């Protein structure tokens, strides 16, 4: 059984026991979080009905806060001597999926 959940600005395919990386969640390590379910697949049964999915909960436990890879941004204009350098590292949260409950 697996589910498609909305996590941050993206959709993730999750199964029980899997660890996923999502955009930063403002909660403590060890806290429990619930995700919005968009689709549930249980063998040959595929559930997409919003009324049924409102009763399905995907629960995860926050393992740790991490940072994404460093992204270097360099802007350069020819013949003017204009250069600008900037960096960015996204904040991520590692979440272990503990249960998919309510699916039939």
N, C-alpha and C positions, 0 to 999 in steps of 0.2 A: 504494500500500500504506500502511495505517496500523495503529496498535496502540492499545489502551487499556491504560494502565499505572497502577499504584498509586504515587502520589507524595505523601508526607506522609499526611494524613488523607483525601485525595480521590483521584478517578480522573481522569486526563487523556487526551485523544485526541491522539496525536502522530504526526507524519510526519518523515521524514529532512529535516534542514535547518531545522526549525521551532525557535523559541525559546519556551520556556515559563517561567512563574513558579511556583515551588513553595515550600512552607514551608522554612525555613532548613535547609540541609544543612551539617554540620560537616566541611568539607573546604576545601582551598586553591583559589584561582582557578587554572584551567587543569587541575585534576584531573579524572579520568574517573570517572563514576558509572554504576551499572547499576540499572535499575528492574525491578520485578516485573511480568511481563506477564500480563494477564487475558484479552485477546482480540486476535486478529490477523485483519485483513481484507485479502486480496490479490485484488482483482478480485471474482469471484463466490465465491471460497473464503473461508469464515469458519471460523476455528479457535478452539474453546473448550475442547478436551480438555486437562485439566491435565497429562497425560503428555507430550503434544506440546509444550505451552507451557513445560514445564520446560527444553526445549532451545532456546527462543527467548530471545535477549537483546536488550534495548533499551539502548543505550549513549549517554551524553550527556557533554558537557564543560561545566564550570562557568565561566560568563562573569564574573559579578560578584555581590556581595552588595548588596541594596537594602532599602529600608524601604517598607512599605505606607502608605496614607493615614492621616492623624491622625484618630483617633476621639475625640470629646469626650464624656465621661460626666458628666452633671450630675444629682445627686439633690437633691430639694427636698421639704420637708414644710411644708404650709400652716400658718400661724398660730403656728409655733414658732420661726421664725428659723433653722431647721436647713437648711443648704445644704452640699453636698459636691461638689467638682469633681475629676475624675480624667481622665487622658488615656492613650491607648494607640497604639502604632505597631508593627505586626507586622514581624518580620524575614523577608525573602524571599531566595531565590537564583534568579538567572537561569541557565537551563540550555539549551544548544543540543543538540538531538538529532543525533548523528553517524551512528548505524547501527541498523538493525533486522536482526539476523542470525539464521539458523537457521530462518526461516519457509519453508515450502514452498508 
